[in-house]
Amino acid sequence: MVTPIKQLYEWYGDRVKFLDIFVRQSHPGELRGAYRTYEEKREGAQEHKRQEELPWPLLVDNYAGTVHKAYSGGMPDPVFLIDSEGMVSFYGMWTHIPTLKEAIDELLAHGGRGIAGGGLDRTPHFFASFVDGWRGLRRGGKRSVLDYDLGAGGAGTLSFLGNKAKPLLAPLALRAEPLPATAKLALGGALVAVALAGGLLRGRD
């Protein structure tokens, strides 16, 4: 499957080095609990690389998550773009591939050096994770979904609904190119509809 980040890799892999850092178990549950040792964490990283068929290197943070805490403040899905001089050119608090693409284009246009994409993106890009995040929750089990619901205002339920609507929403949510303005308006309407549907389902429980 060519995911948005793999699409970027196909476009820029000859000019930009891609690297993942495996930080923790995203959604532990009864089927897959939180890692108890560093060896378990390494095994989880190896499994993740196989399952996702990552074509670039995957590094494993230490058991305490030192790199994760130092560079992202514990954010679950950040992205860093490093320039040719080793400086942070762009930091996205939530990985959003179209925004990252724009930053890469800008950085390359400036010879690979300097600030790109304004340097910082604080926007909470939840849409893609709601449409494509069910796989991780399903691996953890029902407890993963419940914890995500309780900790993030019904996000587990929204991920379930997003997965059901994936054939319809994927062209909008799982893309590497930025959306036109008209499509962004349509996307806003779709998000409101999904949120309302999730609220109605929880209200029936």
Secondary structure by P-SEA (a helix, b strand, c coil): cccaaaaaaaaccccbbbbbbbcccccccccccccccaaaaaaaaaaaaaaacccbbbbbccccccccccccccccbbbbbbcccccccbbbccccaaaaaaaaaaaaaaccccccccccccccccccccccaaaaaaaacaaaaaaaaaaccaaaaaaaaaaaacccccccccccccccaaaaaaaaaaaaaaaaaaaaaaaac
